[in-house]
C-alpha cells in the first residue's frame, strides 16, 4: 500500500503544470512574519484596505507561529510521505464535487464531467480517494470554486482581503466562501467530532506542505504574499492562460532604424 501511495504522489504533478512553484508555495499561507511597508512603493490598486489587512496578517502570524506551524512540523515529522500523499489525495478528491458544480455554473460541462469521473473513480477504486487512479488514467479536471464562478459571471476585479484564520482572499472569494462550504461533502457529516477532526487535519496538512517554501519569501512579506496570491488567482480564473505575449505577436516587427551600428559592435 505504501509503495502504491508513493507512486500516486508522482501522479499529482499534473495539477501544477504551468504554475510557478513560488505561487504554489503561498497557497492559503498567512503564517509569515511581516516586515514594515516601504512607503516609497505605490499602493496596490486591488489592496485599498492594506492597513486593515496588515493588522489581520500580523494576528494570523501570531496564531500560526505558536499554534499551527508547530502542529504542522510535528505532523510532517511523524507522518511518512506516502501517508501524507494519501491524505492530500483524500481531501483533493472531496473537492471534485465543488469543481463539478462550479464547472456547470460556468458553462463548462466537459470539465464537470471530468471532475465527476475523477470523484467516482477515486472514491471506489481509489479506496475513498486515498489513491489517485484518475490521474494515472489521465483524467484531469481544472479546479473550480464559486469565487471563480463569480469572476466568470462578470465580477472580474475584486479587492484583496485578509481574513482572520483563513488568510489571503479577495472580496469576491469571500462572497463565494459560504457556497464553497455548502458544496463540500464534509459539511454534511452528522458526526461533529469527526467533521472537526477532518477539517483540522486538512488545515494542518496544507500548512505542512508550505514549511519548506517559506525561505523563498523575501522583502516585504505581506506584499510578496499578496501579489503572488493575486497572480495565482488570476491564473486559476483564466484556466491557466497567461495572456498574449507581445513578443509572439505576428505584427511585431523591427526595421533598420531600430538599431544603430553600435548595437552590432564586438
VODREN-707664 format. One record per residue (C-alpha): x, z, y; residue number from 1; residue in one letter. Coordinates in nm, 3 decimals. Layout:
BEGIN
u,w,v,zalum,drenlum
X,Z,Y,NUM,A
...
This chain:
BEGIN
u,w,v,zalum,drenlum
0.000,0.000,0.000,1,X
0.278,0.093,0.247,2,X
0.458,-0.232,0.181,3,X
0.142,-0.431,0.242,4,X
0.078,-0.246,0.569,5,X
0.430,-0.330,0.684,6,X
0.362,-0.696,0.609,7,X
0.049,-0.684,0.821,8,X
0.239,-0.533,1.111,9,X
0.428,-0.858,1.149,10,X
0.099,-1.047,1.149,11,X
-0.011,-0.866,1.465,12,X
0.240,-1.064,1.671,13,X
-0.017,-1.341,1.737,14,X
-0.204,-1.112,1.973,15,X
0.083,-1.110,2.221,16,X
0.182,-1.475,2.233,17,X
0.222,-1.588,2.592,18,X
0.213,-1.235,2.735,19,X
0.525,-1.089,2.894,20,X
0.648,-0.791,2.693,21,X
0.661,-0.589,3.010,22,X
0.290,-0.629,3.075,23,X
0.203,-0.513,2.726,24,X
0.419,-0.208,2.780,25,X
0.197,-0.074,3.060,26,X
-0.138,-0.134,2.887,27,X
-0.357,0.161,2.981,28,X
-0.047,0.351,3.089,29,X
-0.087,0.621,3.352,30,X
0.183,0.867,3.249,31,X
0.492,0.792,3.452,32,X
0.626,0.979,3.749,33,X
0.556,0.807,4.079,34,X
0.816,0.759,4.345,35,X
0.712,0.756,4.707,36,X
0.573,0.439,4.865,37,X
0.800,0.204,5.052,38,X
0.647,0.185,5.397,39,X
0.824,-0.143,5.462,40,X
0.611,-0.316,5.199,41,X
0.276,-0.459,5.296,42,X
-0.037,-0.311,5.143,43,X
-0.166,-0.492,4.836,44,X
-0.493,-0.673,4.923,45,X
-0.651,-0.559,4.595,46,X
-0.550,-0.195,4.647,47,X
-0.716,-0.076,4.970,48,X
-0.761,0.272,4.817,49,X
-0.390,0.321,4.749,50,X
-0.378,0.672,4.895,51,X
-0.658,0.793,4.666,52,X
-0.520,0.603,4.370,53,X
-0.176,0.757,4.412,54,X
-0.320,1.109,4.407,55,X
-0.510,1.035,4.087,56,X
-0.196,0.873,3.945,57,X
0.001,1.196,4.003,58,X
-0.280,1.401,3.845,59,X
-0.274,1.178,3.538,60,X
0.104,1.204,3.526,61,X
0.096,1.583,3.506,62,X
-0.156,1.575,3.222,63,X
0.044,1.310,3.040,64,X
0.378,1.483,3.081,65,X
0.265,1.818,2.945,66,X
-0.008,1.713,2.700,67,X
-0.046,1.352,2.592,68,X
0.318,1.246,2.583,69,X
0.434,1.539,2.364,70,X
0.145,1.469,2.125,71,X
0.239,1.102,2.113,72,X
0.603,1.187,2.047,73,X
0.503,1.417,1.762,74,X
0.272,1.152,1.619,75,X
0.545,0.890,1.633,76,X
0.796,1.126,1.468,77,X
0.585,1.236,1.170,78,X
0.385,0.917,1.107,79,X
0.554,0.636,0.911,80,X
0.547,0.294,1.077,81,X
0.321,0.136,0.811,82,X
0.064,0.412,0.866,83,X
0.079,0.360,1.243,84,X
0.019,-0.010,1.181,85,X
-0.286,0.073,0.971,86,X
-0.422,0.299,1.247,87,X
-0.375,0.023,1.503,88,X
-0.544,-0.230,1.274,89,X
-0.839,0.005,1.222,90,X
-0.916,0.050,1.592,91,X
-0.845,-0.315,1.670,92,X
-1.097,-0.413,1.403,93,X
-1.367,-0.195,1.560,94,X
-1.310,-0.369,1.894,95,X
-1.405,-0.704,1.736,96,X
-1.771,-0.603,1.776,97,X
-1.725,-0.575,2.152,98,X
-1.537,-0.905,2.158,99,X
-1.815,-1.084,1.970,100,X
-2.088,-0.953,2.201,101,X
-1.899,-1.033,2.521,102,X
-1.799,-1.375,2.393,103,X
-2.167,-1.459,2.352,104,X
-2.241,-1.330,2.703,105,X
-1.961,-1.551,2.837,106,X
-2.090,-1.860,2.658,107,X
-1.808,-1.869,2.403,108,X
-1.987,-1.896,2.067,109,X
-1.674,-2.015,1.887,110,X
-1.477,-1.705,1.989,111,X
-1.776,-1.488,1.896,112,X
-1.779,-1.644,1.551,113,X
-1.408,-1.584,1.506,114,X
-1.438,-1.219,1.612,115,X
-1.733,-1.170,1.376,116,X
-1.539,-1.328,1.091,117,X
-1.240,-1.105,1.161,118,X
-1.459,-0.795,1.157,119,X
-1.631,-0.885,0.830,120,X
-1.309,-0.984,0.651,121,X
-1.102,-0.687,0.765,122,X
-1.386,-0.438,0.712,123,X
-1.425,-0.545,0.349,124,X
-1.112,-0.700,0.203,125,X
-0.900,-0.514,0.459,126,X
-1.024,-0.171,0.344,127,X
-1.220,-0.073,0.653,128,X
-0.985,-0.255,0.887,129,X
-0.661,-0.085,0.779,130,X
-0.526,-0.424,0.669,131,X
-0.545,-0.731,0.890,132,X
-0.613,-1.006,0.638,133,X
-0.792,-1.217,0.901,134,X
-0.470,-1.272,1.094,135,X
-0.289,-1.373,0.776,136,X
-0.571,-1.626,0.727,137,X
-0.506,-1.748,1.085,138,X
-0.850,-1.637,1.201,139,X
-0.775,-1.522,1.554,140,X
-1.000,-1.443,1.850,141,X
-0.930,-1.370,2.216,142,X
-1.015,-1.011,2.302,143,X
-1.309,-0.981,2.542,144,X
-1.472,-0.689,2.724,145,X
-1.751,-0.650,2.976,146,X
-1.510,-0.644,3.269,147,X
-1.401,-0.994,3.169,148,X
-1.765,-1.092,3.129,149,X
-1.841,-0.983,3.486,150,X
-1.546,-1.194,3.603,151,X
-1.684,-1.498,3.419,152,X
-2.024,-1.432,3.577,153,X
-1.871,-1.454,3.924,154,X
-1.709,-1.121,4.010,155,X
-1.364,-1.276,4.037,156,X
-1.182,-1.045,4.278,157,X
-1.202,-0.669,4.236,158,X
-1.035,-0.368,4.391,159,X
-0.776,-0.173,4.196,160,X
-0.882,0.176,4.093,161,X
-0.702,0.455,3.907,162,X
-0.944,0.678,3.716,163,X
-0.875,1.038,3.613,164,X
-0.763,1.043,3.247,165,X
-0.842,0.672,3.198,166,X
-0.569,0.533,3.421,167,X
-0.549,0.182,3.573,168,X
-0.872,-0.010,3.610,169,X
-1.049,-0.228,3.864,170,X
-1.388,-0.158,4.019,171,X
-1.523,-0.445,3.809,172,X
-1.379,-0.298,3.488,173,X
-1.513,0.046,3.575,174,X
-1.861,-0.102,3.619,175,X
-1.837,-0.258,3.276,176,X
-1.698,0.054,3.109,177,X
-2.038,0.203,3.004,178,X
-2.128,-0.128,2.837,179,X
-1.794,-0.136,2.654,180,X
-1.853,0.217,2.529,181,X
-2.203,0.121,2.414,182,X
-2.058,-0.175,2.222,183,X
-1.806,0.037,2.030,184,X
-1.909,0.145,1.678,185,X
-1.756,0.493,1.713,186,X
-2.017,0.570,1.981,187,X
-2.288,0.575,1.715,188,X
-2.123,0.818,1.473,189,X
-2.351,1.114,1.400,190,X
-2.059,1.343,1.320,191,X
-1.947,1.452,1.667,192,X
-1.631,1.617,1.535,193,X
-1.522,1.300,1.356,194,X
-1.608,1.089,1.658,195,X
-1.399,1.310,1.888,196,X
-1.113,1.312,1.638,197,X
-1.106,0.933,1.606,198,X
-1.118,0.892,1.984,199,X
-0.825,1.131,2.026,200,X
-0.629,0.951,1.754,201,X
-0.685,0.617,1.925,202,X
-0.557,0.753,2.258,203,X
-0.252,0.917,2.101,204,X
-0.173,0.601,1.902,205,X
-0.186,0.386,2.216,206,X
0.035,0.630,2.406,207,X
0.287,0.643,2.122,208,X
0.318,0.266,2.138,209,X
0.431,0.293,2.500,210,X
0.701,0.555,2.459,211,X
0.985,0.308,2.414,212,X
0.876,0.096,2.710,213,X
0.898,0.350,2.993,214,X
1.262,0.266,3.067,215,X
1.150,-0.082,3.175,216,X
0.970,0.058,3.479,217,X
1.179,0.060,3.795,218,X
1.140,0.106,4.168,219,X
0.809,0.239,4.296,220,X
0.647,0.309,3.960,221,X
0.294,0.323,4.096,222,X
0.319,-0.026,4.242,223,X
0.510,-0.157,3.942,224,X
0.233,-0.049,3.705,225,X
-0.042,-0.163,3.941,226,X
0.099,-0.512,3.988,227,X
0.170,-0.555,3.617,228,X
-0.178,-0.433,3.525,229,X
-0.350,-0.670,3.768,230,X
-0.143,-0.965,3.641,231,X
-0.226,-0.879,3.284,232,X
-0.599,-0.851,3.358,233,X
-0.597,-1.189,3.529,234,X
-0.416,-1.332,3.227,235,X
-0.691,-1.198,2.999,236,X
-0.972,-1.324,3.223,237,X
-0.814,-1.670,3.225,238,X
-0.785,-1.661,2.844,239,X
-0.410,-1.685,2.865,240,X
-0.394,-1.971,3.113,241,X
-0.126,-1.913,3.374,242,X
-0.247,-2.181,3.614,243,X
-0.087,-2.502,3.732,244,X
0.288,-2.527,3.756,245,X
0.367,-2.706,4.084,246,X
0.691,-2.838,3.933,247,X
0.499,-3.001,3.647,248,X
0.254,-3.200,3.861,249,X
0.257,-3.575,3.830,250,X
0.267,-3.626,4.207,251,X
0.570,-3.401,4.256,252,X
0.837,-3.644,4.376,253,X
1.168,-3.641,4.559,254,X
1.301,-3.904,4.795,255,X
1.654,-3.969,4.914,256,X
1.607,-3.779,5.239,257,X
1.558,-3.452,5.049,258,X
1.927,-3.437,4.963,259,X
2.246,-3.472,5.160,260,X
2.592,-3.572,5.046,261,X
2.695,-3.206,5.031,262,X
2.443,-3.142,4.755,263,X
2.645,-3.359,4.517,264,X
2.991,-3.241,4.615,265,X
3.210,-3.086,4.346,266,X
